[in-house]
Amino acid sequence: MIHGLFTLLLVLACASQSWATNYFVAKTGSDAAAGGVSTPWLTIQKAANTMVAGDTVTVNAGTYAERVGVTTSGTAGNFIRYQTNGVVVMQGFRVQASYTQVVGFEITNSNSLYYTGIGVYVAGTHNEVTSNYVHDLYWEGIWLFGENARDDPLTANNLVNLNTIVRARTAGIFVEGINNTVDSNDISHTITDPPGSPADPNADADGMRFFGSGHIFRKNNIHDILDTDAYQLNSPHIDCFQTWGPATNMLFEQNVCHGAIDNMQATQASVLTAPVGTFTYRNNIFYDMTHGINISFLTGQTIDNLLIVNNTFKNITGQGVILKSSSNDIIRNNLFYNVGAAAGDEYLAIDVASTGATISNNGNWSTTGSLVGSPYTNDVWADPKIVSGTGNDFHLQSTSPLRDAGVTLGTVTNDKDGTARPIGTAYDIGAYEYHGGFGGSSIQ
């Protein structure tokens, strides 16, 4: 009886399990082979045409002159995985499927056609694009594409993380759809007109562009997108993050964005297609740029419900935060360090049409000793005593007046390092909560 029950349970388990197969691709392979470790295929496309839920292909080192189209989906817990063994150089992926993983490829191409020139194009749900090196393209680096609309729910719950993107065109990462996560990517040197690329009068040079709703942008490093770079032929308007809508319910946290006092802003948000708003910026570091968070739009439009808290702004030649006709905004616990030097701007500029903003407990300091305007409630206008202004280490020293000078915020539970807030009697001002042991290390 016990033996019969065990046999029945084993049969039921086998019937419900997706048996995975591990395939291999190598430069010495053949697509007529079996795809095993000693009988590898020649092309990655052969793997894409063959694999089913739960399968993995390992692509061995080499250069593969192909762009892979993926149309077969995995399932929850049974991803279809594309991974590398050694340096694999290829032309990219077009993923029109769900539950797939693209891991560890070097992607570059000079494809002139738009959809074949994007590094990794994704339309689907629960896909993961991880640890790839994407560079030198005629078009965008990675695009989560809303095929029917910018807020298309058919492109949702995807993860883009740990990728390095260099010299993409217009944007390193372009995000549409809903509830996608963009985490721990490094983006630099986006350019408008790569040498030999087809003309595009709308080309720009941004870190990321975002549309849709519910996205999370966390721990990304966007840097050195320079107006002085070669091939910036269209005089780009450089932004770390840009949208013109629709875009709602976005979270930006623990990101670092910096330029070289060049034509660069941390965020540009405007309204071409409503709605735009309900953005949270917390525990970010923005430095060496013309403006910080720039919320601007045409007369009669609004971008409301902005939460700008516990960020650090340094060496911003214009204003740190620009708000126009906006309402229900909260701007608290931010550190502004050498902000507004170019034209005597205040560290925080709010248009007179703005209503209902809660502004308090911010830090403001200029190493020249020149500050413009008057403090808001519980502001700290004093030397913040960060570890190193010249070295861009924005941790607080033990004697910093920003310690315990912030206001408690239920929407901010930790700091840029992931340390729980508060340590001490109250929140600290800026992106870091003081917890000792720092000195001499840059956040770059």
C-alpha positions as CSV (number, residue, x, y, z in Angstrom):
1,M,0.0,0.0,0.0
2,I,2.8,2.4,0.9
3,H,4.7,1.5,-2.2
4,G,1.6,2.1,-4.4
5,L,1.1,5.5,-2.8
6,F,4.7,6.5,-3.4
7,T,4.5,5.5,-7.0
8,L,1.3,7.5,-7.5
9,L,2.9,10.6,-5.9
10,L,6.0,10.3,-8.1
11,V,3.8,10.0,-11.2
12,L,1.9,13.1,-10.3
13,A,5.1,15.1,-9.6
14,C,6.6,14.1,-12.9
15,A,3.4,15.1,-14.7
16,S,3.5,18.6,-13.2
17,Q,7.2,19.3,-13.6
18,S,8.8,21.0,-16.5
19,W,11.9,19.1,-17.3
20,A,14.7,21.5,-18.3
21,T,17.3,20.9,-21.0
22,N,20.7,22.6,-21.1
23,Y,21.8,23.5,-24.7
24,F,25.1,24.9,-26.0
25,V,26.2,27.1,-28.8
26,A,29.8,27.4,-30.1
27,K,31.7,28.8,-33.1
28,T,32.6,25.2,-34.0
29,G,29.1,24.0,-33.8
30,S,26.4,23.1,-36.3
31,D,22.7,23.8,-36.3
32,A,22.2,20.3,-37.6
33,A,23.7,18.9,-34.4
34,A,21.9,18.0,-31.2
35,G,22.9,21.1,-29.2
36,G,24.6,19.2,-26.4
37,V,27.9,20.2,-24.7
38,S,29.9,18.1,-27.2
39,T,27.5,18.7,-30.1
40,P,26.8,22.4,-29.9
41,W,24.7,24.5,-32.3
42,L,26.3,27.2,-34.4
43,T,23.8,30.0,-33.9
44,I,21.9,31.5,-30.9
45,Q,18.9,31.8,-33.1
46,K,18.7,28.0,-33.3
47,A,18.5,27.9,-29.5
48,A,15.7,30.5,-29.6
49,N,13.8,28.5,-32.1
50,T,14.1,25.3,-30.1
51,M,13.9,26.0,-26.4
52,V,10.8,25.8,-24.3
53,A,10.0,26.8,-20.7
54,G,12.7,25.8,-18.3
55,D,15.5,25.4,-20.9
56,T,18.9,27.2,-20.8
57,V,21.4,27.8,-23.6
58,T,25.0,28.5,-22.8
59,V,26.8,30.4,-25.6
60,N,30.5,29.9,-25.7
61,A,33.0,32.7,-26.3
62,G,33.2,34.2,-29.8
63,T,31.7,36.8,-32.1
64,Y,28.2,35.9,-33.5
65,A,27.0,38.0,-36.4
66,E,23.4,37.7,-35.5
67,R,20.5,39.5,-33.8
68,V,18.3,37.0,-32.0
69,G,14.5,37.0,-32.2
70,V,12.8,35.5,-29.2
71,T,9.1,34.6,-29.4
72,T,8.8,31.6,-27.1
73,S,7.9,32.3,-23.5
74,G,8.9,30.6,-20.3
75,T,6.6,30.3,-17.3
76,A,6.8,31.5,-13.7
77,G,9.6,29.5,-12.1
78,N,10.6,28.1,-15.5
79,F,12.4,30.9,-17.4
80,I,14.0,30.4,-20.8
81,R,17.6,31.5,-20.1
82,Y,20.3,32.8,-22.5
83,Q,23.7,32.9,-20.9
84,T,27.3,33.1,-21.8
85,N,30.6,31.2,-21.2
86,G,33.3,33.7,-21.8
87,V,33.1,36.9,-23.9
88,V,30.2,36.6,-26.4
89,V,29.9,39.5,-28.8
90,M,26.6,39.7,-30.8
91,Q,24.1,42.2,-32.3
92,G,21.4,42.0,-29.7
93,F,18.0,40.6,-28.9
94,R,14.4,41.3,-29.9
95,V,12.3,39.7,-27.2
96,Q,8.6,39.4,-27.9
97,A,7.9,36.9,-25.1
98,S,7.6,36.5,-21.4
99,Y,9.7,34.9,-18.6
100,T,13.0,35.0,-20.4
101,Q,16.5,35.9,-19.2
102,V,19.3,37.5,-21.2
103,V,22.5,37.4,-19.2
104,G,26.1,38.4,-19.8
105,F,26.3,39.3,-23.5
106,E,28.4,42.0,-25.2
107,I,26.0,43.7,-27.6
108,T,27.0,46.1,-30.3
109,N,25.9,46.7,-33.9
110,S,25.7,49.3,-36.7
111,N,22.2,48.3,-37.9
112,S,20.5,51.3,-39.5
113,L,16.9,50.1,-39.2
114,Y,15.4,51.3,-36.0
115,Y,14.1,48.0,-34.5
116,T,17.2,46.1,-35.4
117,G,19.5,48.8,-34.1
118,I,18.3,48.7,-30.5
119,G,20.6,46.7,-28.2
120,V,17.9,44.7,-26.4
121,Y,14.2,45.3,-27.3
122,V,11.7,43.8,-24.9
123,A,7.9,43.5,-25.3
124,G,6.4,41.1,-22.8
125,T,6.2,40.5,-19.0
126,H,8.6,39.1,-16.4
127,N,11.7,39.2,-18.6
128,E,15.1,39.9,-17.1
129,V,18.0,41.7,-18.9
130,T,21.0,41.3,-16.7
131,S,24.8,41.9,-16.6
132,N,25.1,42.8,-20.3
133,Y,27.6,45.2,-21.8
134,V,25.7,47.2,-24.4
135,H,27.7,49.8,-26.4
136,D,28.2,51.7,-29.7
137,L,24.8,51.5,-31.3
138,Y,22.9,53.6,-33.8
139,W,19.8,53.5,-31.5
140,E,18.8,53.0,-27.9
141,G,20.6,50.6,-25.6
142,I,17.7,48.7,-23.9
143,W,14.1,49.5,-24.6
144,L,11.1,48.1,-22.7
145,F,8.6,48.7,-25.4
146,G,4.9,49.4,-25.1
147,E,3.8,48.1,-28.4
148,N,0.3,49.4,-28.3
149,A,0.7,52.4,-26.0
150,R,3.4,53.9,-23.7
151,D,1.5,52.5,-20.7
152,D,0.8,49.2,-22.3
153,P,0.2,46.5,-19.6
154,L,1.5,43.9,-22.0
155,T,5.0,45.1,-21.2
156,A,5.1,44.8,-17.4
157,N,7.1,43.5,-14.4
158,N,10.3,43.3,-16.3
159,L,13.8,43.7,-14.7
160,V,16.7,45.5,-16.2
161,N,19.7,45.3,-13.9
162,L,23.5,45.3,-13.7
163,N,24.0,46.3,-17.3
164,T,26.7,48.7,-18.5
165,I,25.6,50.9,-21.4
166,V,28.0,53.2,-23.3
167,R,27.5,55.3,-26.3
168,A,23.9,54.4,-27.1
169,R,21.9,56.9,-29.1
170,T,19.3,59.2,-27.5
171,A,18.9,57.1,-24.3
172,G,20.7,54.3,-22.6
173,I,17.5,52.8,-21.3
174,F,14.0,53.6,-22.5
175,V,11.1,52.3,-20.3
176,E,7.4,52.0,-21.2
177,G,4.7,49.8,-19.9
178,I,3.9,49.3,-16.2
179,N,5.6,48.1,-13.0
180,N,9.1,47.6,-14.5
181,T,12.2,47.7,-12.4
182,V,15.5,49.3,-13.6
183,D,18.2,48.6,-11.0
184,S,22.0,49.0,-10.6
185,N,22.8,49.9,-14.2
186,D,25.7,52.1,-15.4
187,I,25.0,54.5,-18.3
188,S,27.5,56.9,-19.8
189,H,28.4,58.9,-23.0
190,T,25.0,58.7,-24.7
191,I,25.3,60.6,-28.0
192,T,23.0,62.1,-30.6
193,D,24.7,61.1,-33.8
194,P,27.0,58.1,-33.8
195,P,29.4,58.1,-36.7
196,G,27.8,56.6,-39.8
197,S,24.3,56.5,-38.3
198,P,21.2,57.5,-40.3
199,A,20.0,61.1,-39.7
200,D,17.6,61.6,-36.9
201,P,16.6,65.2,-36.2
202,N,14.9,64.1,-32.9
203,A,18.0,62.4,-31.5
204,D,19.0,63.5,-28.0
205,A,21.4,62.3,-25.3
206,D,19.7,61.1,-22.1
207,G,20.4,58.5,-19.4
208,M,16.9,57.1,-19.2
209,R,13.5,58.0,-20.6
210,F,10.4,56.8,-18.8
211,F,6.7,56.5,-19.6
212,G,3.8,54.4,-18.4
213,S,3.3,53.8,-14.7
214,G,4.6,52.1,-11.6
215,H,8.3,51.8,-12.5
216,I,11.1,51.7,-10.0
217,F,14.5,53.3,-10.8
218,R,17.0,52.2,-8.1
219,K,20.8,52.4,-7.6
220,N,21.6,53.4,-11.2
221,N,24.7,55.4,-12.0
222,I,24.3,57.8,-14.8
223,H,27.4,59.9,-15.6
224,D,29.5,61.6,-18.2
225,I,26.9,62.4,-20.8
226,L,28.7,65.4,-22.1
227,D,27.7,68.2,-24.4
228,T,31.4,68.3,-25.4
229,D,31.5,64.6,-26.5
230,A,32.2,63.9,-30.1
231,Y,29.1,63.4,-32.3
232,Q,26.8,65.6,-30.2
233,L,25.6,67.2,-33.5
234,N,22.1,68.2,-32.4
235,S,23.0,70.2,-29.3
236,P,21.4,67.7,-26.9
237,H,19.3,68.6,-23.9
238,I,20.9,66.2,-21.5
239,D,18.8,64.6,-18.7
240,C,19.5,61.7,-16.4
241,F,15.8,61.0,-16.4
242,Q,13.3,62.5,-18.9
243,T,9.6,62.1,-19.6
244,W,6.8,64.1,-21.4
245,G,4.1,61.6,-20.5
246,P,2.0,59.7,-19.8
247,A,4.0,58.9,-16.7
248,T,2.7,58.3,-13.2
249,N,3.6,56.6,-9.9
250,M,7.3,56.5,-10.4
251,L,10.0,55.8,-7.7
252,F,13.6,57.1,-8.1
253,E,15.8,56.0,-5.2
254,Q,19.5,55.6,-4.4
255,N,20.5,56.7,-7.9
256,V,23.7,58.7,-8.6
257,C,23.7,61.2,-11.5
258,H,26.5,63.5,-12.4
259,G,28.1,65.3,-15.3
260,A,30.8,67.9,-15.6
261,I,29.0,71.2,-15.0
262,D,27.8,70.6,-18.6
263,N,24.4,70.9,-20.2
264,M,22.8,68.3,-17.9
265,Q,19.8,68.0,-15.6
266,A,18.9,65.3,-13.1
267,T,15.3,65.2,-14.2
268,Q,13.2,66.9,-16.9
269,A,9.4,66.3,-16.6
270,S,6.9,68.0,-18.9
271,V,3.5,67.2,-20.2
272,L,2.9,66.4,-23.9
273,T,0.5,63.6,-23.0
274,A,-1.2,63.7,-19.7
275,P,-1.2,62.4,-17.0
276,V,2.2,63.2,-15.6
277,G,2.9,63.2,-11.8
278,T,3.1,61.3,-8.5
279,F,6.9,60.9,-8.5
280,T,9.0,60.0,-5.5
281,Y,12.7,61.0,-5.4
282,R,14.5,59.8,-2.3
283,N,18.0,59.1,-1.3
284,N,19.5,60.1,-4.6
285,I,22.7,62.0,-5.3
286,F,22.8,64.7,-8.1
287,Y,26.0,66.7,-8.7
288,D,27.9,68.7,-11.3
289,M,25.1,69.8,-13.6
290,T,23.1,72.8,-14.6
291,H,19.8,72.0,-12.9
292,G,18.6,69.3,-10.5
293,I,14.9,68.2,-10.6
294,N,13.2,70.4,-13.2
295,I,9.4,70.0,-13.3
296,S,8.2,72.3,-16.2
297,F,5.3,72.4,-18.5
298,L,3.0,74.6,-20.6
299,T,0.4,77.0,-19.2
300,G,-2.7,75.1,-18.0
301,Q,-0.8,71.9,-17.4
302,T,0.1,70.5,-14.0
303,I,2.5,67.9,-12.6
304,D,1.4,67.2,-9.0
305,N,2.2,65.0,-6.0
306,L,5.9,65.2,-6.0
307,L,7.8,63.8,-3.1
308,I,11.4,65.1,-3.0
309,V,13.0,63.9,0.2
310,N,16.5,63.0,1.6
311,N,18.4,63.8,-1.6
312,T,21.8,65.4,-1.9
313,F,22.4,68.1,-4.5
314,K,25.9,69.5,-5.1
315,N,27.5,71.9,-7.6
316,I,24.3,72.7,-9.4
317,T,24.8,75.9,-11.3
318,G,21.1,76.7,-11.5
319,Q,18.3,75.7,-9.1
320,G,18.2,72.4,-7.3
321,V,14.5,72.0,-7.6
322,I,12.2,73.8,-10.1
323,L,8.5,73.6,-9.7
324,K,5.9,75.6,-11.6
325,S,2.1,75.1,-11.4
326,S,2.3,72.1,-9.1
327,S,0.4,71.1,-6.0
328,N,0.6,68.7,-3.1
329,D,4.3,68.5,-3.1
330,I,6.7,67.6,-0.3
331,I,10.3,68.8,-0.3
332,R,12.1,67.9,3.0
333,N,15.3,66.6,4.4
334,N,17.4,67.5,1.2
335,L,20.9,68.8,1.3
336,F,21.8,71.6,-1.2
337,Y,25.6,72.2,-1.4
338,N,26.9,74.9,-3.7
339,V,23.6,75.1,-5.6
340,G,22.5,78.2,-7.6
341,A,25.9,79.8,-8.1
342,A,25.5,80.8,-11.7
343,A,22.8,83.5,-11.4
344,G,22.3,84.0,-7.7
345,D,19.4,81.6,-7.8
346,E,18.0,80.3,-4.6
347,Y,18.8,76.7,-3.7
348,L,15.1,76.0,-4.2
349,A,13.0,77.8,-6.9
350,I,9.2,77.5,-6.7
351,D,6.9,79.3,-9.2
352,V,4.4,81.6,-7.5
353,A,1.6,79.6,-9.1
354,S,2.6,76.5,-7.0
355,T,0.2,75.7,-4.2
356,G,0.1,73.4,-1.2
357,A,3.9,72.6,-1.1
358,T,5.3,71.4,2.2
359,I,8.9,72.6,2.4
360,S,11.0,72.2,5.5
361,N,14.1,70.7,7.2
362,N,16.4,71.2,4.2
363,G,20.1,71.9,4.4
364,N,21.7,74.7,2.4
365,W,25.4,75.7,2.2
366,S,27.7,77.5,-0.1
367,T,31.5,77.2,0.2
368,T,31.7,80.9,-1.0
369,G,29.6,81.9,2.0
370,S,27.0,83.5,-0.3
371,L,23.4,82.3,0.2
372,V,20.3,83.9,-1.4
373,G,16.8,84.0,0.1
374,S,15.6,83.0,3.5
375,P,15.4,79.6,5.2
376,Y,12.2,77.6,5.2
377,T,10.9,76.1,8.5
378,N,13.6,74.2,10.4
379,D,16.2,74.6,7.6
380,V,19.9,74.2,8.5
381,W,21.9,76.8,6.7
382,A,25.3,75.8,7.8
383,D,28.4,73.9,6.7
384,P,27.0,70.3,6.5
385,K,30.4,68.8,7.4
386,I,30.3,66.0,4.8
387,V,33.3,63.7,4.6
388,S,34.7,65.2,1.4
389,G,33.2,67.8,-0.9
390,T,36.0,67.7,-3.4
391,G,36.0,63.9,-3.3
392,N,32.3,63.6,-3.6
393,D,31.9,61.6,-0.4
394,F,28.6,62.9,0.9
395,H,28.5,60.8,4.1
396,L,28.2,63.0,7.2
397,Q,30.9,63.5,9.7
398,S,30.1,63.0,13.4
399,T,30.0,66.7,14.0
400,S,27.6,67.5,11.1
401,P,24.7,69.8,12.0
402,L,22.5,67.8,9.7
403,R,22.5,64.8,12.1
404,D,19.0,64.4,13.7
405,A,17.9,67.7,12.0
406,G,15.4,66.1,9.6
407,V,11.7,65.3,10.0
408,T,10.4,61.7,10.3
409,L,9.0,60.5,6.9
410,G,7.1,57.3,6.7
411,T,8.0,57.1,3.0
412,V,11.7,57.0,3.7
413,T,12.8,54.0,5.8
414,N,16.5,53.8,4.9
415,D,19.3,55.8,3.3
416,K,21.4,55.5,0.2
417,D,23.5,52.8,1.8
418,G,20.4,50.9,2.8
419,T,20.9,51.8,6.5
420,A,17.7,52.0,8.4
421,R,16.5,55.5,9.4
422,P,16.7,57.0,11.9
423,I,19.9,56.4,13.9
424,G,19.6,58.7,16.8
425,T,16.7,60.8,17.8
426,A,15.5,61.9,14.4
427,Y,16.2,61.6,10.6
428,D,19.4,63.1,9.2
429,I,19.3,65.5,6.3
430,G,20.6,64.4,3.0
431,A,21.0,61.0,1.3
432,Y,23.0,59.4,4.1
433,E,22.1,58.6,7.7
434,Y,25.2,59.0,9.9
435,H,26.4,55.6,11.2
436,G,30.1,56.2,11.5
437,G,33.1,54.6,9.9
438,F,33.4,56.8,6.8
439,G,36.2,58.8,5.3
440,G,37.9,59.3,2.0
441,S,35.7,57.1,-0.3
442,S,34.0,58.6,-3.3
443,I,30.5,57.5,-4.4
444,Q,31.6,57.4,-8.0
